[in-house]
Amino acid sequence: MSVNRVCFNCGSSSFVSDRSLGGKIVCSKCGSSSFKNKSSSFFKSKKLVFLAIAIAIFIIII
């Protein structure tokens, strides 16, 4: 179980190993096996916020 991963469907960070699927890691809330890294999406959204602020400041100055 990795803390840096979240479920792609529901956003949960709790995973279990499903024995019927040969130990494949699945979300314990929705049962999905697709997940993404939490840290990378956080940094992308943070960069987007800074870009939006920079564009707004640039428009105000002009």
N, C-alpha and C positions, 0 to 999 in steps of 0.2 A: 504494500500500500504506500502510495506516494502522496505527500501533502501538497506538492506543487501541481497536481492535476485536478481538473474539475470536469464534470460530465458535460458533454456538448449539448445535450437535450435539456436537462433540468438545472444545471449549474451546481449540483451537489458535489461535495468533496469526499464522500464516503463510498468506498469500493469494497467489494468482496470477491473472492475467488470462487467461481461457480464450478462445482465438481462435475456436474453433468456435461459441461462443455470442455472438459479436460483441463480445468484449472485456469480458464480464461478469466481475466479481470472484467467484472461488470459493475455497473452502478447499483448500489443497494436500494435506491429509491425507485428508479424507473426501469432498471434492467438493461439499459443500453450498454453497448461495449465501445462506444465512441467517446473519447475524451480529449481534452486539449490541455496545454500547459497554462496555468493561471498567470504566471509571471510575464509571459510574452504578451498576452492580451492587455495586461495592465499597463505595460510600457507603451504599447501602441496607442492606447486611448489617452495616456498622459501626453504623448507627443502631439496628438491631435488637438488637445486642449491648448497646449502652448502655441501651436500653429494658428489656431483660431484667435487667440489673444494677440499674437504678433500682427495678424492681418487687421484686426480691429484697431490696434494702435496706429498702424500705418495709414489706415483710412482716416482716422481722426486727425492725424498730423497733416495730411494733404487737405 
